[in-house]
Amino acid sequence: MEAKVSKGPMKSLLTWLGAEGVDYEIHEHGRSFTASATARAEGVDPRTFEKVIWVRSAEGGDALMVVDSEDHLDLKKARDVLKSGRVKLVPEGEIEELTPDCDPGAMPAVGSLFGLVTYADFAVRDTPEVSFNAGDHTFAVRVDRAAWEKALGVVYADLKVDTLLEPPWSRS
């Protein structure tokens, strides 16, 4: 089996950050495939590393949803925010086609790169800096949260699953 070679951070992400005047740091880390694992590889608080989920409403509108790495997106809340009858996750194969310069599952939290609105859970506002994948499973970007949200026009909403509503066996 051939080892996958890193492509490096998405050039379009770096161009967007520069054009928008958002200061950033790029970090290389061991290959990781989940937001929680990437937060650990980066050595950052999981509440400051963001998970990015591409969703589609029943009416055909797509959006990026951003939650802290250890949280889960509540699709009912996403449906309410998008004012839709139904919301589903966009299949990974389709995301690959729509983001050819990005590794599957390593999308940066910048919806405008893909022509999408970016929604973020209220908890994302709780830290001065946030990190997210830079389009590759071995690179992450850390940005000033306020500059990122202003440049992107982030829409904040209640998006994460409420842990108190989860069944007791699922709580850690």
Accessible surface in RSA format (square Angstrom, percent):
REM  Atomic radii and reference values for relative SASA: ProtOr
REM  Chains: A
REM  Algorithm: Lee & Richards
REM  Probe-radius: 1.40
REM  Slices: 20
REM RES _ NUM      All-atoms   Total-Side   Main-Chain    Non-polar    All polar
REM                ABS   REL    ABS   REL    ABS   REL    ABS   REL    ABS   REL
RES MET A   1   244.79 126.8 153.62 101.7  91.17 217.1 131.44 111.7 113.35 150.2
RES GLU A   2   161.23  92.6 132.66 100.4  28.57  68.0  57.08 110.4 104.15  85.0
RES ALA A   3    85.35  78.5  65.64 101.3  19.71  44.8  75.65 106.5   9.70  25.7
RES LYS A   4   113.06  55.2  83.18  51.0  29.88  71.1  54.76  49.3  58.30  62.1
RES VAL A   5   121.67  80.1 107.54  97.4  14.13  34.0 111.32  96.7  10.35  28.1
RES SER A   6    43.48  36.7  21.79  29.1  21.69  50.0  22.07  47.0  21.41  30.0
RES LYS A   7   103.90  50.7  72.55  44.5  31.35  74.6  68.04  61.2  35.86  38.2
RES GLY A   8    14.09  17.4   0.00   N/A  14.09  17.4  10.64  29.2   3.45   7.7
RES PRO A   9    27.61  20.1  22.20  20.2   5.41  19.6  22.20  18.3   5.41  33.6
RES MET A  10     6.74   3.5   2.29   1.5   4.45  10.6   6.74   5.7   0.00   0.0
RES LYS A  11   159.96  78.0 155.53  95.4   4.43  10.5 115.65 104.1  44.31  47.2
RES SER A  12    44.62  37.7  35.60  47.5   9.02  20.8  39.49  84.1   5.13   7.2
RES LEU A  13     0.00   0.0   0.00   0.0   0.00   0.0   0.00   0.0   0.00   0.0
RES LEU A  14    51.16  28.5  46.44  33.2   4.72  11.9  46.83  32.9   4.33  11.7
RES THR A  15    95.41  67.9  84.84  86.0  10.58  25.2  68.53  92.0  26.89  40.6
RES TRP A  16    30.33  12.2  25.58  12.4   4.75  11.2  24.56  13.1   5.77   9.4
RES LEU A  17     0.00   0.0   0.00   0.0   0.00   0.0   0.00   0.0   0.00   0.0
RES GLY A  18    51.62  63.7   0.00   N/A  51.62  63.7  32.92  90.3  18.70  41.9
RES ALA A  19    86.97  80.0  41.26  63.7  45.70 104.0  53.97  76.0  32.99  87.4
RES GLU A  20    82.60  47.4  58.11  44.0  24.49  58.3   4.35   8.4  78.24  63.9
RES GLY A  21    59.70  73.6   0.00   N/A  59.70  73.6  35.86  98.4  23.84  53.4
RES VAL A  22     4.82   3.2   1.27   1.1   3.56   8.6   1.68   1.5   3.15   8.5
RES ASP A  23   121.20  84.9 113.21 112.7   7.99  18.9  35.07  82.5  86.13  85.9
RES TYR A  24    86.78  40.5  58.78  33.4  27.99  72.8  30.71  23.1  56.07  69.1
RES GLU A  25    99.87  57.3  94.41  71.4   5.46  13.0  41.00  79.3  58.86  48.1
RES ILE A  26    55.42  31.5  28.09  20.9  27.33  65.9  28.09  20.2  27.33  74.2
RES HIS A  27    58.14  31.8  54.73  38.0   3.41   8.7  44.70  46.1  13.44  15.6
RES GLU A  28   124.46  71.5  92.59  70.0  31.87  75.9  27.05  52.3  97.41  79.5
RES HIS A  29    17.35   9.5   1.52   1.1  15.84  40.5  12.98  13.4   4.37   5.1
RES GLY A  30    52.73  65.0   0.00   N/A  52.73  65.0  41.07 112.7  11.65  26.1
RES ARG A  31    87.39  36.7  56.01  28.6  31.38  74.7  45.24  61.8  42.15  25.5
RES SER A  32    10.17   8.6   5.14   6.9   5.03  11.6   9.28  19.8   0.89   1.2
RES PHE A  33   130.06  65.1 104.99  65.0  25.07  65.2 107.06  64.9  23.00  65.8
RES THR A  34    80.78  57.5  73.83  74.8   6.96  16.6  75.87 101.9   4.91   7.4
RES ALA A  35    12.00  11.0   3.37   5.2   8.63  19.6   3.37   4.7   8.63  22.9
RES SER A  36    27.97  23.6  26.17  34.9   1.81   4.2  16.60  35.3  11.37  15.9
RES ALA A  37    26.09  24.0  22.86  35.3   3.24   7.4  23.20  32.7   2.89   7.7
RES THR A  38     1.62   1.2   1.62   1.6   0.00   0.0   0.00   0.0   1.62   2.4
RES ALA A  39     0.00   0.0   0.00   0.0   0.00   0.0   0.00   0.0   0.00   0.0
RES ARG A  40   163.77  68.8 140.86  71.8  22.91  54.6  76.66 104.8  87.12  52.8
RES ALA A  41    50.22  46.2  12.42  19.2  37.80  86.0  25.27  35.6  24.96  66.1
RES GLU A  42    29.24  16.8   2.29   1.7  26.95  64.2   4.41   8.5  24.83  20.3
RES GLY A  43    68.01  83.9   0.00   N/A  68.01  83.9  34.90  95.8  33.11  74.2
RES VAL A  44    30.68  20.2  16.88  15.3  13.80  33.3  23.20  20.2   7.48  20.3
RES ASP A  45    57.12  40.0  42.40  42.2  14.72  34.8  28.69  67.5  28.42  28.3
RES PRO A  46    39.87  29.1  39.64  36.1   0.23   0.8  39.85  32.9   0.02   0.1
RES ARG A  47   156.01  65.5 155.17  79.1   0.85   2.0  59.42  81.2  96.60  58.5
RES THR A  48    11.60   8.3  11.60  11.8   0.00   0.0  11.47  15.4   0.13   0.2
RES PHE A  49     0.00   0.0   0.00   0.0   0.00   0.0   0.00   0.0   0.00   0.0
RES GLU A  50     1.77   1.0   0.04   0.0   1.73   4.1   0.00   0.0   1.77   1.4
RES LYS A  51    49.12  24.0  47.27  29.0   1.85   4.4  34.54  31.1  14.58  15.5
RES VAL A  52    24.73  16.3   4.43   4.0  20.30  48.9   4.43   3.9  20.30  55.1
RES ILE A  53    26.07  14.8  23.49  17.5   2.58   6.2  26.07  18.8   0.00   0.0
RES TRP A  54     9.29   3.7   5.76   2.8   3.53   8.3   5.76   3.1   3.53   5.7
RES VAL A  55     0.00   0.0   0.00   0.0   0.00   0.0   0.00   0.0   0.00   0.0
RES ARG A  56    48.79  20.5  48.04  24.5   0.74   1.8  19.11  26.1  29.68  18.0
RES SER A  57    11.29   9.5   7.72  10.3   3.57   8.2   3.28   7.0   8.01  11.2
RES ALA A  58    65.19  59.9  24.66  38.0  40.53  92.2  34.38  48.4  30.80  81.6
RES GLU A  59   124.41  71.4  84.44  63.9  39.97  95.2  70.93 137.2  53.48  43.7
RES GLY A  60    49.89  61.5   0.00   N/A  49.89  61.5  26.37  72.4  23.52  52.7
RES GLY A  61    40.33  49.7   0.00   N/A  40.33  49.7  37.38 102.6   2.94   6.6
RES ASP A  62    35.24  24.7  14.98  14.9  20.25  47.9   7.01  16.5  28.22  28.1
RES ALA A  63     1.44   1.3   1.44   2.2   0.00   0.0   1.44   2.0   0.00   0.0
RES LEU A  64     0.00   0.0   0.00   0.0   0.00   0.0   0.00   0.0   0.00   0.0
RES MET A  65     0.00   0.0   0.00   0.0   0.00   0.0   0.00   0.0   0.00   0.0
RES VAL A  66     0.00   0.0   0.00   0.0   0.00   0.0   0.00   0.0   0.00   0.0
RES VAL A  67     0.00   0.0   0.00   0.0   0.00   0.0   0.00   0.0   0.00   0.0
RES ASP A  68     8.97   6.3   8.86   8.8   0.11   0.3   3.00   7.1   5.97   6.0
RES SER A  69     1.66   1.4   0.00   0.0   1.66   3.8   0.00   0.0   1.66   2.3
RES GLU A  70   105.41  60.5  84.14  63.7  21.27  50.6  31.13  60.2  74.27  60.6
RES ASP A  71    28.34  19.9  25.31  25.2   3.03   7.2   3.59   8.5  24.75  24.7
RES HIS A  72   109.21  59.7 105.92  73.6   3.29   8.4  65.55  67.6  43.65  50.8
RES LEU A  73    24.22  13.5   6.01   4.3  18.21  45.8   6.01   4.2  18.21  49.0
RES ASP A  74    31.56  22.1  28.98  28.8   2.58   6.1   4.67  11.0  26.89  26.8
RES LEU A  75    70.53  39.3  64.47  46.1   6.06  15.2  64.78  45.5   5.76  15.5
RES LYS A  76   121.04  59.1 114.75  70.4   6.29  15.0  88.33  79.5  32.71  34.8
RES LYS A  77    31.86  15.5  30.91  19.0   0.94   2.2  31.73  28.6   0.12   0.1
RES ALA A  78     0.00   0.0   0.00   0.0   0.00   0.0   0.00   0.0   0.00   0.0
RES ARG A  79    78.36  32.9  78.21  39.9   0.16   0.4   4.87   6.7  73.50  44.5
RES ASP A  80    76.95  53.9  61.06  60.8  15.89  37.6  32.68  76.9  44.28  44.2
RES VAL A  81    37.50  24.7  20.55  18.6  16.94  40.8  27.52  23.9   9.98  27.1
RES LEU A  82    38.13  21.2  16.12  11.5  22.02  55.3  19.88  14.0  18.25  49.1
RES LYS A  83   181.07  88.3 146.97  90.2  34.10  81.2 115.75 104.2  65.32  69.6
RES SER A  84    12.56  10.6   0.00   0.0  12.56  28.9   3.15   6.7   9.41  13.2
RES GLY A  85    60.83  75.0   0.00   N/A  60.83  75.0  39.87 109.4  20.96  46.9
RES ARG A  86   139.67  58.6 139.05  70.9   0.62   1.5  61.23  83.7  78.44  47.5
RES VAL A  87    12.36   8.1   0.06   0.1  12.30  29.6   0.38   0.3  11.98  32.5
RES LYS A  88    88.94  43.4  87.44  53.7   1.50   3.6  41.47  37.3  47.47  50.6
RES LEU A  89    97.77  54.4  86.91  62.2  10.86  27.3  86.91  61.0  10.86  29.2
RES VAL A  90     7.66   5.0   0.00   0.0   7.66  18.4   0.00   0.0   7.66  20.8
RES PRO A  91    73.42  53.5  62.16  56.7  11.26  40.9  73.42  60.6   0.00   0.0
RES GLU A  92   107.03  61.4  98.87  74.8   8.17  19.4  30.08  58.2  76.95  62.8
RES GLY A  93    42.35  52.2   0.00   N/A  42.35  52.2  33.56  92.1   8.80  19.7
RES GLU A  94    57.96  33.3  53.05  40.1   4.91  11.7  21.71  42.0  36.25  29.6
RES ILE A  95    15.15   8.6  15.15  11.3   0.00   0.0  15.15  10.9   0.00   0.0
RES GLU A  96    79.26  45.5  72.09  54.5   7.17  17.1  15.75  30.5  63.51  51.9
RES GLU A  97   141.51  81.2 113.42  85.8  28.09  66.9  46.87  90.7  94.64  77.3
RES LEU A  98    86.90  48.4  64.17  45.9  22.73  57.1  67.79  47.6  19.11  51.4
RES THR A  99     1.93   1.4   0.39   0.4   1.54   3.7   1.29   1.7   0.65   1.0
RES PRO A 100   108.00  78.7  82.49  75.2  25.51  92.7  88.66  73.2  19.34 120.2
RES ASP A 101    72.26  50.6  60.89  60.6  11.37  26.9  42.98 101.1  29.29  29.2
RES CYS A 102     4.46   3.4   0.10   0.1   4.36  10.2   0.00   0.0   4.46   4.8
RES ASP A 103     1.22   0.9   0.76   0.8   0.46   1.1   0.13   0.3   1.09   1.1
RES PRO A 104    39.95  29.1  34.09  31.1   5.86  21.3  34.63  28.6   5.32  33.0
RES GLY A 105    45.30  55.9   0.00   N/A  45.30  55.9  28.08  77.1  17.22  38.6
RES ALA A 106     0.00   0.0   0.00   0.0   0.00   0.0   0.00   0.0   0.00   0.0
RES MET A 107    10.76   5.6   7.96   5.3   2.80   6.7   7.96   6.8   2.80   3.7
RES PRO A 108     0.00   0.0   0.00   0.0   0.00   0.0   0.00   0.0   0.00   0.0
RES ALA A 109     0.00   0.0   0.00   0.0   0.00   0.0   0.00   0.0   0.00   0.0
RES VAL A 110     0.00   0.0   0.00   0.0   0.00   0.0   0.00   0.0   0.00   0.0
RES GLY A 111     0.00   0.0   0.00   N/A   0.00   0.0   0.00   0.0   0.00   0.0
RES SER A 112    58.75  49.6  36.26  48.4  22.49  51.8  39.05  83.2  19.70  27.6
RES LEU A 113    43.47  24.2  10.40   7.4  33.07  83.1  14.55  10.2  28.92  77.8
RES PHE A 114    34.27  17.1   6.33   3.9  27.94  72.7  16.10   9.8  18.17  52.0
RES GLY A 115    72.07  88.9   0.00   N/A  72.07  88.9  38.82 106.5  33.25  74.5
RES LEU A 116    24.82  13.8  13.51   9.7  11.31  28.4  17.76  12.5   7.07  19.0
RES VAL A 117    77.20  50.8  70.82  64.1   6.37  15.4  76.44  66.4   0.76   2.1
RES THR A 118     2.65   1.9   0.07   0.1   2.58   6.1   0.07   0.1   2.58   3.9
RES TYR A 119    31.48  14.7  31.48  17.9   0.00   0.0   4.76   3.6  26.72  32.9
RES ALA A 120     0.00   0.0   0.00   0.0   0.00   0.0   0.00   0.0   0.00   0.0
RES ASP A 121     3.20   2.2   3.20   3.2   0.00   0.0   0.00   0.0   3.20   3.2
RES PHE A 122    87.86  44.0  85.90  53.2   1.96   5.1  85.96  52.1   1.90   5.4
RES ALA A 123    19.28  17.7  13.09  20.2   6.19  14.1  16.24  22.9   3.03   8.0
RES VAL A 124     0.30   0.2   0.00   0.0   0.30   0.7   0.30   0.3   0.00   0.0
RES ARG A 125   115.71  48.6 103.65  52.8  12.06  28.7  24.91  34.0  90.80  55.0
RES ASP A 126   113.94  79.8  80.60  80.2  33.33  78.8  29.15  68.6  84.78  84.6
RES THR A 127    22.99  16.4  21.53  21.8   1.46   3.5  22.66  30.4   0.34   0.5
RES PRO A 128   103.02  75.1  96.97  88.4   6.05  22.0 101.82  84.1   1.20   7.5
RES GLU A 129    76.20  43.8  75.81  57.4   0.39   0.9  12.64  24.4  63.57  51.9
RES VAL A 130     0.00   0.0   0.00   0.0   0.00   0.0   0.00   0.0   0.00   0.0
RES SER A 131     0.32   0.3   0.32   0.4   0.00   0.0   0.27   0.6   0.04   0.1
RES PHE A 132     0.00   0.0   0.00   0.0   0.00   0.0   0.00   0.0   0.00   0.0
RES ASN A 133    16.79  11.6  16.43  15.9   0.36   0.9   0.01   0.0  16.78  16.2
RES ALA A 134     0.00   0.0   0.00   0.0   0.00   0.0   0.00   0.0   0.00   0.0
RES GLY A 135     0.86   1.1   0.00   N/A   0.86   1.1   0.00   0.0   0.86   1.9
RES ASP A 136     0.02   0.0   0.02   0.0   0.00   0.0   0.00   0.0   0.02   0.0
RES HIS A 137    10.86   5.9  10.81   7.5   0.06   0.1   5.85   6.0   5.01   5.8
RES THR A 138    15.55  11.1  15.55  15.8   0.00   0.0  15.55  20.9   0.00   0.0
RES PHE A 139    28.96  14.5  28.96  17.9   0.00   0.0  28.96  17.6   0.00   0.0
RES ALA A 140     0.20   0.2   0.20   0.3   0.00   0.0   0.20   0.3   0.00   0.0
RES VAL A 141     0.20   0.1   0.00   0.0   0.20   0.5   0.20   0.2   0.00   0.0
RES ARG A 142    39.65  16.6  37.26  19.0   2.39   5.7  10.65  14.6  29.00  17.6
RES VAL A 143     2.45   1.6   0.00   0.0   2.45   5.9   2.45   2.1   0.00   0.0
RES ASP A 144    60.92  42.7  58.03  57.8   2.90   6.9  20.76  48.9  40.16  40.1
RES ARG A 145    39.41  16.5  39.41  20.1   0.00   0.0   0.00   0.0  39.41  23.9
RES ALA A 146    49.17  45.2  46.34  71.5   2.83   6.4  46.53  65.5   2.63   7.0
RES ALA A 147    33.23  30.6  23.73  36.6   9.51  21.6  31.26  44.0   1.97   5.2
RES TRP A 148     0.00   0.0   0.00   0.0   0.00   0.0   0.00   0.0   0.00   0.0
RES GLU A 149    44.42  25.5  41.80  31.6   2.62   6.2   6.74  13.0  37.68  30.8
RES LYS A 150   179.46  87.6 154.91  95.1  24.55  58.4 106.17  95.6  73.29  78.1
RES ALA A 151    31.47  28.9   3.68   5.7  27.79  63.2  11.54  16.3  19.93  52.8
RES LEU A 152    24.65  13.7   1.66   1.2  22.99  57.8   3.32   2.3  21.32  57.4
RES GLY A 153    47.99  59.2   0.00   N/A  47.99  59.2  35.80  98.2  12.19  27.3
RES VAL A 154    19.53  12.9   0.00   0.0  19.53  47.1   0.00   0.0  19.53  53.0
RES VAL A 155    64.58  42.5  61.01  55.2   3.58   8.6  64.58  56.1   0.00   0.0
RES TYR A 156    40.43  18.9  19.53  11.1  20.90  54.4  19.53  14.7  20.90  25.8
RES ALA A 157    11.44  10.5   9.47  14.6   1.97   4.5  11.44  16.1   0.00   0.0
RES ASP A 158    65.33  45.8  60.19  59.9   5.14  12.2  24.69  58.1  40.64  40.5
RES LEU A 159     0.00   0.0   0.00   0.0   0.00   0.0   0.00   0.0   0.00   0.0
RES LYS A 160    66.29  32.3  66.29  40.7   0.00   0.0  28.56  25.7  37.73  40.2
RES VAL A 161    39.38  25.9  35.44  32.1   3.93   9.5  35.44  30.8   3.93  10.7
RES ASP A 162    51.73  36.2  47.45  47.2   4.28  10.1  15.17  35.7  36.56  36.5
RES THR A 163    81.96  58.3  78.66  79.7   3.30   7.9  52.87  71.0  29.08  44.0
RES LEU A 164   149.29  83.1 135.38  96.8  13.92  35.0 135.38  95.1  13.92  37.4
RES LEU A 165   144.46  80.5 114.21  81.7  30.25  76.0 117.48  82.5  26.98  72.6
RES GLU A 166    35.71  20.5  30.47  23.1   5.23  12.5  14.25  27.6  21.46  17.5
RES PRO A 167    55.48  40.4  48.99  44.7   6.49  23.6  55.45  45.8   0.03   0.2
RES PRO A 168   103.31  75.3  91.18  83.1  12.13  44.1  92.05  76.0  11.26  70.0
RES TRP A 169   211.23  84.8 174.46  84.4  36.77  86.3 168.71  90.0  42.52  69.0
RES SER A 170    48.32  40.8  18.28  24.4  30.04  69.2  24.89  53.0  23.43  32.8
RES ARG A 171   107.16  45.0  82.12  41.9  25.04  59.6  38.06  52.0  69.11  41.9
RES SER A 172   162.17 137.0  85.41 114.0  76.76 176.8  83.09 176.9  79.08 110.8
END  Absolute sums over single chains surface
CHAIN  1 A     8898.9       6589.5       2309.3       5149.4       3749.5
END  Absolute sums over all chains
TOTAL          8898.9       6589.5       2309.3       5149.4       3749.5
